[in-house]
Amino acid sequence: MTPSQFDLLVKRMIAVNTPKVVVLLVLLVWWLDIPKHHDAPYQVIEYFAGVGRIAALAKLCGFTTAAVDIDYSREWGKRMGRRPPMDLNGNAGLVLCIHLLLSSEWEAVAAFLAIVCSSFVPVNRGSTWRSILTPLGNEEFVGVRRGNKLVARSVILMLITYLANGVFLVENPGNSLIAFHPRWVWFLEQLRKHGVEIQKVAFWMRKYGCNSWKRTWLWANSNRIAALDRGPLTATEKSTARPTTTRYKNKSGETKFKGNSSLKGSQKYTYKYAAKLITLLPDFRSDARGRPFAVSSEPLQEQFAAMSYDDEGKAWEQEADLRDVIQYVRGAKKLIIPLLSRVFSTETLAAGLQLVKTEAGMSDLSDLNLQELEAELRELEAGHVDLLQFVDLLMFWYPLFHPLPWAIPFHIPLSV
């Protein structure tokens, strides 16, 4: 993705009413100076990859691919005593997943997301308390909170893929309540306002060699996913399949059921299914919905400055736990931000102060301080302040902003 394409991506995010906190996170990830692992941009990215059959097969077919799964980094995390860096619910994991999309090929990337379903399927509704009316379930349970956070962050990846003119495919078992998550509903509503309908197909994974029936739902911004449906199961396919649950009676004589060893095996994609997806990939790309749409002609900096941290943004911040991620990126040594005065207006800084002024040990800036800062920044933008004066200005104001959660460390390039 080139700088001009990224500029268009962020403008599109603003056009579809993406909360400011999400836009800010994407900007910060873009400003990270992360070395490239491939000369060519990514074309296929498989999240929650498991054994990574889609990415592996796509690579054999000549695509530049990446596969991400928490299991790939568990051993490293144990050895280092840290959270696995490929855990999407972790700070590093979300940054990595966004970075892969920002390093992908414009209008060509395909993102596959087999979002962890354990918290959203019927077998666990007794412990999660999820339903159509209560899609977030009982958040007093840690597993429920993790599931909600995982879906909210996955929606961010879907949004970036869609706005980069790519195609996303999200898979979950049949009867999953994942599509009722508030962030998912928000995503569908924003696309619908621009005349885009997300497509859904239901099919039997048994048709692709799975040991169990496994009724599967797939969502995508391409109508060509309908080709994955191979019709109803035959009598032979039904009789030779292995059940994924075991029924039993508890002490009260009630019939219960639980997952068995076949359930774990059904989570792995078969080679036949992965091959079908890669075969259809050109069709998915050609039929991707929602490209292009109009964006504002105003400079990106002005559009960002005009945004506010509203209630929708607070919901995103809470459900996706974005504040911790922003603080994490803010402290990164590889973070290189353009000149602060050209990106963030004094109004934005004042809004940030209002959000966090109640924190312990936080000193407020007076109106006089803000007026003085605004006057000096205007003088700077007019070109009347040389580089040394600019450095003096930063050294004076930086200690005041540094403790704030929204403050961002930066350094001045040695050459201008």
GUKOL-658627 format. One line per 5 residues: number of its first residue (from 1); their letters; for each residue x, y, z of C-alpha. Coordinates in nm, 2 decimals, m for minus. Example, Ala and Ser with C-alpha at 12.3 -4.5 7.8 and 13.67 -1.06 7.14 Angstrom:
BEGIN
1> as> 1.23:m0.45:0.78; 1.37:m0.11:0.71
//
This chain:
BEGIN
1> mtpsq> 0.00:0.00:0.00; 0.15:0.33:m0.11; 0.12:0.66:0.09; m0.14:0.80:m0.15; m0.34:0.48:m0.12
6> fdllv> m0.32:0.49:0.26; m0.44:0.85:0.25; m0.74:0.74:0.05; m0.80:0.45:0.30; m0.81:0.68:0.60
11> krmia> m1.04:0.93:0.41; m1.27:0.64:0.34; m1.26:0.54:0.71; m1.38:0.89:0.79; m1.64:0.88:0.52
16> vntpk> m1.81:0.57:0.67; m1.82:0.73:1.01; m1.54:0.52:1.16; m1.48:0.64:1.52; m1.18:0.86:1.57
21> vvvll> m1.02:0.62:1.81; m1.00:0.36:1.54; m0.87:0.60:1.28; m0.60:0.71:1.53; m0.49:0.36:1.59
26> vllvw> m0.46:0.29:1.21; m0.26:0.61:1.17; m0.02:0.51:1.45; 0.04:0.16:1.30; 0.11:0.32:0.96
31> wldip> 0.37:0.54:1.13; 0.56:0.24:1.28; 0.89:0.19:1.10; 0.86:m0.19:1.08; 1.10:m0.37:0.84
36> khhda> 0.94:m0.55:0.55; 0.96:m0.93:0.53; 0.87:m0.94:0.17; 0.95:m0.72:m0.13; 0.60:m0.78:m0.27
41> pyqvi> 0.29:m0.67:m0.08; 0.07:m0.94:0.07; m0.21:m1.07:m0.14; m0.36:m1.34:0.09; m0.37:m1.31:0.47
46> eyfag> m0.51:m1.59:0.68; m0.61:m1.49:1.03; m0.69:m1.76:1.29; m0.50:m1.98:1.05; m0.46:m2.30:1.25
51> vgria> m0.26:m2.53:1.03; m0.25:m2.26:0.77; m0.38:m2.45:0.47; m0.52:m2.16:0.28; m0.21:m1.95:0.31
56> alakl> 0.02:m2.25:0.23; m0.18:m2.35:m0.08; m0.20:m1.98:m0.19; 0.18:m1.96:m0.16; 0.22:m2.27:m0.38
61> cgftt> 0.00:m2.09:m0.64; 0.23:m1.79:m0.65; 0.06:m1.55:m0.41; 0.24:m1.35:m0.14; 0.09:m1.48:0.18
66> aavdi> 0.09:m1.45:0.56; m0.07:m1.67:0.82; m0.14:m1.55:1.18; m0.25:m1.77:1.47; m0.19:m1.75:1.84
71> dysre> m0.05:m2.11:1.84; 0.24:m2.00:1.62; 0.37:m1.78:1.90; 0.27:m1.97:2.22; 0.61:m2.13:2.27
76> wgkrm> 0.79:m1.80:2.22; 0.55:m1.64:2.47; 0.62:m1.91:2.73; 1.00:m1.89:2.68; 1.00:m1.51:2.71
81> grrpp> 0.74:m1.48:2.98; 0.52:m1.26:2.76; 0.18:m1.28:2.59; 0.20:m1.45:2.25; 0.26:m1.17:1.99
86> mdlng> 0.01:m1.33:1.75; m0.28:m1.32:1.99; m0.53:m1.08:1.83; m0.66:m0.99:2.18; m0.31:m0.87:2.28
91> naglv> m0.16:m0.53:2.19; 0.11:m0.67:1.97; m0.13:m0.90:1.80; m0.37:m0.63:1.69; m0.09:m0.41:1.57
96> lcihl> 0.06:m0.70:1.37; m0.27:m0.78:1.21; m0.33:m0.42:1.11; 0.02:m0.39:0.98; m0.02:m0.69:0.75
101> llsse> m0.32:m0.52:0.59; m0.14:m0.19:0.55; 0.14:m0.38:0.38; m0.09:m0.56:0.14; m0.16:m0.50:m0.23
106> weava> m0.43:m0.24:m0.30; m0.74:m0.39:m0.47; m0.59:m0.74:m0.45; m0.57:m0.85:m0.09; m0.80:m1.13:0.04
111> aflai> m0.83:m1.17:0.41; m0.97:m1.49:0.56; m1.09:m1.48:0.91; m1.21:m1.80:1.09; m1.29:m1.62:1.41
116> vcssf> m1.27:m1.83:1.72; m1.63:m1.95:1.77; m1.64:m2.12:2.11; m1.81:m1.83:2.28; m2.08:m1.79:2.02
121> vpvnr> m2.20:m2.14:1.94; m2.51:m2.31:2.09; m2.31:m2.57:2.28; m2.18:m2.30:2.51; m2.48:m2.07:2.55
126> gstwr> m2.56:m2.21:2.89; m2.23:m2.07:3.02; m2.21:m1.76:2.81; m2.57:m1.65:2.84; m2.57:m1.53:2.48
131> siltp> m2.88:m1.50:2.27; m3.01:m1.28:1.98; m3.14:m1.03:2.24; m2.82:m1.05:2.45; m2.54:m1.10:2.19
136> lgnee> m2.27:m0.98:2.43; m2.37:m1.24:2.69; m2.27:m1.23:3.05; m1.95:m1.02:3.06; m1.88:m1.12:3.41
141> fvgvr> m1.72:m1.43:3.26; m1.37:m1.39:3.13; m1.43:m1.61:2.82; m1.72:m1.40:2.72; m1.52:m1.08:2.74
146> rgnkl> m1.24:m1.23:2.54; m1.49:m1.34:2.27; m1.65:m1.00:2.25; m1.31:m0.83:2.22; m1.19:m1.07:1.96
151> varsv> m1.49:m1.00:1.73; m1.47:m0.62:1.78; m1.10:m0.63:1.67; m1.18:m0.86:1.38; m1.43:m0.61:1.25
156> ilmli> m1.15:m0.35:1.24; m0.96:m0.59:1.01; m1.27:m0.65:0.80; m1.32:m0.27:0.77; m0.97:m0.20:0.65
161> tylan> m0.98:m0.49:0.40; m1.31:m0.36:0.26; m1.19:0.00:0.23; m0.87:m0.11:0.06; m1.08:m0.26:m0.22
166> gvflv> m1.00:m0.60:m0.10; m1.22:m0.90:m0.02; m1.28:m1.05:0.32; m1.43:m1.39:0.41; m1.54:m1.46:0.76
171> enpgn> m1.62:m1.82:0.86; m1.81:m1.95:1.16; m2.02:m2.26:1.24; m2.39:m2.25:1.16; m2.61:m2.10:1.43
176> sliaf> m2.32:m1.88:1.56; m2.43:m1.55:1.71; m2.13:m1.37:1.59; m2.32:m1.16:1.34; m2.53:m1.01:1.63
181> hprwv> m2.23:m0.85:1.80; m2.28:m0.47:1.82; m1.96:m0.39:1.63; m2.05:m0.63:1.35; m2.40:m0.48:1.33
186> wfleq> m2.24:m0.13:1.31; m2.01:m0.25:1.03; m2.31:m0.38:0.83; m2.51:m0.06:0.89; m2.23:0.16:0.76
191> lrkhg> m2.19:m0.04:0.45; m2.56:m0.05:0.39; m2.57:0.33:0.39; m2.33:0.32:0.09; m2.54:0.06:m0.09
196> veiqk> m2.33:m0.24:0.00; m2.48:m0.56:0.12; m2.26:m0.83:0.27; m2.32:m1.17:0.13; m2.38:m1.48:0.33
201> vafwm> m2.38:m1.85:0.23; m2.46:m2.16:0.43; m2.31:m2.50:0.32; m2.20:m2.83:0.46; m1.82:m2.87:0.52
206> rkygc> m1.88:m3.25:0.48; m1.90:m3.18:0.11; m1.53:m3.09:0.13; m1.41:m3.40:0.31; m1.47:m3.30:0.67
211> nswkr> m1.53:m3.60:0.90; m1.84:m3.44:1.05; m2.14:m3.26:0.89; m2.03:m2.92:1.01; m2.29:m2.67:0.89
216> twlwa> m2.09:m2.36:0.81; m2.17:m2.00:0.75; m1.95:m1.77:0.54; m1.98:m1.39:0.50; m1.80:m1.19:0.24
221> nsnri> m1.82:m0.87:0.03; m1.84:m1.09:m0.28; m2.15:m1.26:m0.42; m1.93:m1.54:m0.57; m1.92:m1.72:m0.23
226> aaldr> m2.25:m1.88:m0.34; m2.03:m2.12:m0.54; m1.92:m2.29:m0.21; m2.27:m2.44:m0.15; m2.28:m2.79:m0.30
231> gplta> m2.63:m2.87:m0.20; m2.78:m3.10:0.07; m2.60:m3.40:0.22; m2.66:m3.74:0.07; m2.76:m4.04:0.28
236> tekst> m2.41:m4.18:0.26; m2.25:m3.86:0.37; m2.48:m3.84:0.67; m2.43:m4.20:0.78; m2.05:m4.20:0.75
241> arptt> m1.99:m3.87:0.93; m1.87:m3.86:1.29; m2.07:m3.67:1.55; m1.89:m3.38:1.72; m2.09:m3.40:2.04
246> trykn> m2.17:m3.66:2.30; m2.50:m3.68:2.48; m2.53:m3.78:2.85; m2.76:m3.75:3.15; m2.66:m3.55:3.46
251> ksget> m2.74:m3.64:3.82; m3.08:m3.48:3.78; m3.16:m3.70:3.48; m3.15:m3.42:3.23; m3.00:m3.48:2.89
256> kfkgn> m2.69:m3.28:2.82; m2.43:m3.28:2.55; m2.06:m3.18:2.52; m1.80:m3.17:2.25; m1.59:m3.48:2.18
261> sslkg> m1.25:m3.54:2.01; m1.41:m3.51:1.67; m1.50:m3.15:1.74; m1.14:m3.04:1.75; m1.06:m3.21:1.43
266> sqkyt> m1.35:m3.04:1.25; m1.19:m2.70:1.31; m0.91:m2.78:1.06; m0.98:m2.69:0.70; m0.95:m2.97:0.45
271> ykyaa> m0.73:m2.95:0.15; m1.03:m2.97:m0.08; m1.19:m2.67:0.09; m0.87:m2.46:0.08; m0.82:m2.55:m0.29
276> klitl> m1.18:m2.44:m0.37; m1.12:m2.10:m0.20; m0.80:m2.04:m0.39; m0.97:m2.14:m0.72; m1.24:m1.89:m0.66
281> lpdfr> m1.01:m1.62:m0.54; m1.00:m1.44:m0.88; m1.38:m1.44:m0.89; m1.39:m1.30:m0.53; m1.17:m1.01:m0.63
286> sdarg> m1.36:m0.93:m0.95; m1.69:m0.92:m0.77; m1.59:m0.75:m0.44; m1.87:m0.51:m0.34; m1.84:m0.15:m0.25
291> rpfav> m1.57:0.00:m0.47; m1.53:0.29:m0.51; m1.73:0.56:m0.33; m1.69:0.93:m0.29; m1.47:1.08:m0.02
296> ssepl> m1.42:1.44:0.09; m1.17:1.65:m0.10; m1.05:1.83:0.22; m0.70:1.75:0.34; m0.68:1.45:0.56
301> qeqfa> m0.54:1.65:0.85; m0.84:1.88:0.85; m1.08:1.59:0.83; m0.92:1.42:1.13; m0.91:1.74:1.33
306> amsyd> m1.29:1.79:1.27; m1.36:1.44:1.42; m1.46:1.40:1.79; m1.44:1.12:2.04; m1.81:1.05:2.06
311> degka> m2.02:0.78:2.23; m1.97:0.54:1.94; m1.59:0.58:1.98; m1.62:0.51:2.35; m1.81:0.19:2.28
316> weqea> m1.53:0.08:2.04; m1.27:0.18:2.28; m1.43:m0.03:2.55; m1.53:m0.34:2.35; m1.21:m0.36:2.15
321> dlrdv> m0.99:m0.24:2.44; m0.82:0.02:2.21; m0.68:0.25:2.47; m0.42:0.00:2.58; m0.32:m0.06:2.22
326> iqyvr> m0.28:0.31:2.15; m0.06:0.34:2.46; 0.14:0.04:2.35; 0.21:0.19:2.00; 0.28:0.53:2.15
331> gakkl> 0.57:0.39:2.35; 0.72:0.20:2.05; 1.08:0.29:1.96; 0.99:0.24:1.59; 0.72:0.50:1.60
336> iipll> 0.80:0.79:1.36; 0.53:1.06:1.33; 0.53:1.35:1.09; 0.55:1.70:1.24; 0.29:1.71:1.51
341> srvfs> 0.16:2.05:1.42; 0.07:1.94:1.07; m0.15:1.65:1.19; m0.31:1.74:1.52; m0.48:2.08:1.57
346> tetla> m0.50:2.25:1.90; m0.87:2.17:1.91; m0.78:1.80:1.90; m0.53:1.84:2.18; m0.79:2.03:2.39
351> aglql> m1.04:1.76:2.33; m0.79:1.50:2.45; m0.73:1.70:2.76; m1.10:1.72:2.84; m1.12:1.34:2.82
356> vktea> m0.84:1.27:3.07; m0.82:1.58:3.29; m0.98:1.39:3.58; m0.70:1.14:3.61; m0.49:1.16:3.93
361> gmsdl> m0.18:1.37:3.91; m0.29:1.54:3.59; m0.24:1.91:3.56; m0.47:2.11:3.33; m0.36:2.36:3.08
366> sdlnl> m0.51:2.70:3.12; m0.69:2.88:2.84; m0.40:3.12:2.83; m0.15:2.83:2.77; m0.37:2.70:2.49
371> qelea> m0.39:3.04:2.33; m0.02:3.08:2.35; 0.04:2.74:2.20; m0.21:2.81:1.92; m0.04:3.14:1.84
376> elrel> 0.31:2.98:1.82; 0.18:2.69:1.61; 0.02:2.93:1.36; 0.35:3.12:1.34; 0.53:2.80:1.28
381> eaghv> 0.29:2.69:1.00; 0.33:3.03:0.84; 0.70:2.95:0.80; 0.82:3.22:1.04; 0.99:2.99:1.28
386> dllqf> 1.32:2.81:1.19; 1.40:2.45:1.30; 1.59:2.55:1.62; 1.29:2.75:1.74; 1.06:2.46:1.66
391> vdllm> 1.28:2.23:1.87; 1.27:2.48:2.16; 0.89:2.49:2.13; 0.86:2.11:2.14; 1.09:2.08:2.44
396> fwypl> 0.88:2.34:2.63; 0.54:2.18:2.56; 0.63:1.81:2.55; 0.65:1.75:2.93; 0.30:1.88:2.96
401> fhplp> 0.15:1.64:2.71; 0.37:1.34:2.76; 0.18:1.19:3.06; m0.16:1.20:2.88; m0.29:0.87:2.74
406> waipf> m0.35:1.03:2.40; 0.00:1.20:2.40; 0.23:1.05:2.14; 0.61:1.04:2.17; 0.79:1.15:1.86
411> hipls> 1.13:1.25:1.74; 1.26:1.52:1.50; 1.43:1.39:1.18; 1.79:1.51:1.17; 1.77:1.61:0.81
416> v> 1.50:1.84:0.67
//
